[in-house]
Amino acid sequence: MKFRENIIKVAELKPDYMGFIFYAPSKRYAEPLDELFMQQLALQIKTTAVFVNESISTIREVCKRYGFKAVQLHGNESPEMAQALREDGLEVFKVFLLEKNYDFAVMMPYLNVCDYFLFDTKSEGHGGSGVAFDWSVLHQYPYDKPFFLSGGLSLQNVEGLTALQSLPLAGIDVNSKFELEPGRKDVSMLRDLRWRLS
């Protein structure tokens, strides 16, 4: 999210979380944002700041400035950083980019320092590829830690989530397939998604 009028319209749908990207190379880079508007938004929705290999001091400064409630860590952030941010009172999502024959053991150090994992498609960038990975790899997931699913979710494939009902799937993170342009969501498509998942 990055456009105020679009943020307001999406907020009317009452999503649990709303993400804002603080990774300068991204075409969805969120800044500049209105600080007071963002702090008010955070009173009704868990606003979430998305970072890639950012310093903990910058993460803390951004979260304080805008009142973020949660962070997504999309880079090589350490378990120690995740734990420190969680101790700050932030909800922490650690992102892992999945592919066939993925070694889930790499997640072990993060099990007790994150609130959720988020699984995205392995790509050249840090997410936002619009491509879904083969969800069948998730049936090898060995942990109870709840996770969110991201990567190429669309109105065309979201019904396939029923095959994951036996897993600790806590939610989905939708992005490029529900956009009119980078950072601007198609509200009608989001309404349709909510209806399909209800």
C-alpha positions as CSV (number, residue, x, y, z in Angstrom):
1,M,0.0,0.0,0.0
2,K,1.2,3.5,-0.7
3,F,-1.7,5.7,-1.9
4,R,-3.8,7.4,0.8
5,E,-7.2,7.2,-1.0
6,N,-6.6,3.6,-1.8
7,I,-5.5,2.8,1.7
8,I,-8.8,4.3,3.0
9,K,-10.9,2.2,0.6
10,V,-9.0,-1.0,1.5
11,A,-9.3,-0.2,5.2
12,E,-13.1,-0.2,4.8
13,L,-12.9,-3.9,4.1
14,K,-11.3,-4.4,7.5
15,P,-8.3,-6.6,6.7
16,D,-6.4,-8.0,9.7
17,Y,-3.1,-6.6,8.4
18,M,-2.1,-4.0,5.8
19,G,1.5,-4.0,4.5
20,F,3.8,-1.1,3.6
21,I,7.2,-1.8,1.9
22,F,10.3,0.0,3.2
23,Y,12.7,-1.4,0.6
24,A,13.9,1.4,-1.6
25,P,14.4,-0.8,-4.8
26,S,10.8,-1.9,-4.7
27,K,8.3,-0.3,-7.1
28,R,5.9,-0.5,-4.1
29,Y,8.2,1.6,-1.8
30,A,5.8,3.3,0.6
31,E,7.4,6.5,1.6
32,P,6.6,9.3,1.9
33,L,3.6,8.6,4.2
34,D,1.6,10.9,6.4
35,E,2.6,10.1,10.0
36,L,-0.6,11.2,11.7
37,F,-2.7,9.3,9.2
38,M,-0.7,6.2,9.6
39,Q,-0.8,6.3,13.4
40,Q,-4.6,6.6,13.2
41,L,-4.8,3.8,10.8
42,A,-2.8,1.6,13.2
43,L,-5.6,2.0,15.7
44,Q,-7.9,-0.1,13.6
45,I,-5.7,-2.4,11.5
46,K,-2.4,-4.1,12.3
47,T,-0.3,-2.0,10.0
48,T,2.8,-3.9,8.9
49,A,6.2,-2.6,7.8
50,V,8.1,-4.8,5.3
51,F,11.9,-4.7,5.4
52,V,14.8,-6.4,3.6
53,N,18.1,-6.6,5.4
54,E,17.5,-3.3,7.2
55,S,19.3,-2.3,10.4
56,I,17.4,-2.7,13.6
57,S,17.8,0.9,14.4
58,T,16.1,1.9,11.2
59,I,13.3,-0.6,11.7
60,R,12.6,0.7,15.2
61,E,12.7,4.3,14.0
62,V,10.2,3.6,11.1
63,C,7.9,1.6,13.3
64,K,7.8,4.3,16.0
65,R,7.3,7.1,13.5
66,Y,4.3,5.5,11.8
67,G,2.9,3.4,14.7
68,F,3.4,0.0,13.0
69,K,2.2,-3.0,14.9
70,A,4.0,-5.7,13.0
71,V,7.1,-6.3,10.8
72,Q,7.8,-8.6,7.9
73,L,11.5,-9.5,7.6
74,H,12.2,-10.5,4.0
75,G,16.0,-10.7,4.0
76,N,18.7,-12.6,6.0
77,E,17.7,-11.1,9.4
78,S,19.0,-13.1,12.4
79,P,16.9,-14.8,15.0
80,E,18.4,-12.4,17.5
81,M,17.0,-9.4,15.5
82,A,13.6,-11.1,15.3
83,Q,13.6,-11.7,19.1
84,A,14.6,-8.1,19.8
85,L,11.8,-6.7,17.7
86,R,9.3,-9.0,19.3
87,E,10.5,-7.8,22.7
88,D,9.8,-4.3,21.5
89,G,6.1,-5.3,21.3
90,L,6.0,-5.8,17.5
91,E,4.4,-8.8,15.9
92,V,7.2,-10.5,13.8
93,F,6.8,-12.3,10.5
94,K,9.9,-14.0,9.2
95,V,9.8,-14.7,5.5
96,F,11.2,-17.8,3.7
97,L,11.3,-18.2,0.0
98,L,10.2,-21.8,-0.9
99,E,11.1,-24.0,-3.7
100,K,11.0,-27.7,-4.5
101,N,12.9,-29.9,-2.0
102,Y,13.2,-27.0,0.5
103,D,15.1,-27.7,3.7
104,F,12.7,-26.7,6.4
105,A,15.4,-27.2,9.0
106,V,16.7,-23.6,8.3
107,M,13.6,-22.4,10.1
108,M,14.4,-24.0,13.4
109,P,16.4,-21.0,14.9
110,Y,13.3,-18.8,14.3
111,L,10.6,-21.0,15.8
112,N,10.6,-19.3,19.2
113,V,11.4,-15.7,18.2
114,C,8.7,-15.1,15.6
115,D,4.9,-14.9,15.7
116,Y,4.5,-16.3,12.2
117,F,6.4,-17.5,9.2
118,L,5.5,-16.2,5.8
119,F,6.1,-18.4,2.8
120,D,6.7,-16.7,-0.5
121,T,8.0,-17.8,-4.0
122,K,11.7,-17.9,-4.5
123,S,12.6,-15.3,-7.1
124,E,15.4,-12.9,-8.1
125,G,13.9,-10.2,-6.0
126,H,12.5,-10.2,-2.5
127,G,8.9,-11.3,-3.2
128,G,6.4,-9.5,-5.4
129,S,7.0,-11.8,-8.4
130,G,3.4,-12.6,-8.9
131,V,4.3,-16.2,-9.2
132,A,2.9,-19.0,-7.0
133,F,5.2,-21.8,-5.8
134,D,4.1,-25.4,-5.8
135,W,2.0,-25.5,-2.6
136,S,2.4,-29.3,-2.3
137,V,5.9,-28.7,-0.8
138,L,4.0,-27.4,2.3
139,H,2.9,-30.9,3.1
140,Q,6.5,-31.5,4.2
141,Y,6.3,-28.6,6.7
142,P,7.3,-30.3,10.0
143,Y,6.4,-27.6,12.6
144,D,3.3,-26.3,14.4
145,K,4.3,-22.7,14.0
146,P,1.5,-20.9,12.1
147,F,2.3,-19.4,8.8
148,F,0.9,-17.1,6.1
149,L,1.0,-17.9,2.5
150,S,2.1,-15.4,-0.1
151,G,3.3,-15.5,-3.7
152,G,1.0,-15.3,-6.7
153,L,-2.2,-15.7,-4.9
154,S,-5.1,-14.8,-7.1
155,L,-8.9,-15.3,-7.6
156,Q,-8.0,-18.1,-9.9
157,N,-6.0,-20.2,-7.5
158,V,-7.2,-19.2,-4.0
159,E,-9.7,-22.1,-3.9
160,G,-6.7,-24.4,-3.9
161,L,-6.1,-23.4,-0.3
162,T,-8.6,-26.1,0.7
163,A,-5.8,-28.6,0.1
164,L,-3.8,-27.1,2.9
165,Q,-6.5,-27.3,5.6
166,S,-4.5,-29.8,7.7
167,L,-1.6,-27.4,8.0
168,P,-1.3,-24.4,10.5
169,L,-2.2,-21.9,7.7
170,A,-3.0,-18.7,9.6
171,G,-3.7,-16.4,6.7
172,I,-2.8,-15.2,3.2
173,D,-0.8,-12.2,2.0
174,V,-2.1,-10.9,-1.3
175,N,-0.3,-8.4,-3.5
176,S,0.4,-8.1,-7.2
177,K,-2.6,-10.2,-8.5
178,F,-4.9,-7.7,-6.8
179,E,-3.3,-4.5,-8.0
180,L,-4.3,-1.9,-10.5
181,E,-0.7,-0.6,-10.4
182,P,2.2,-1.2,-8.0
183,G,1.0,-0.2,-4.5
184,R,-2.6,0.4,-5.6
185,K,-5.1,-2.4,-4.8
186,D,-8.2,-3.3,-6.8
187,V,-10.8,-2.9,-4.1
188,S,-13.5,-4.8,-6.1
189,M,-11.2,-7.8,-6.4
190,L,-10.4,-7.7,-2.7
191,R,-14.2,-7.7,-2.0
192,D,-14.5,-10.8,-4.3
193,L,-11.7,-12.5,-2.4
194,R,-13.3,-11.8,0.9
195,W,-16.6,-13.3,-0.3
196,R,-14.9,-16.4,-1.7
197,L,-13.1,-17.0,1.6
198,S,-16.1,-16.3,3.9
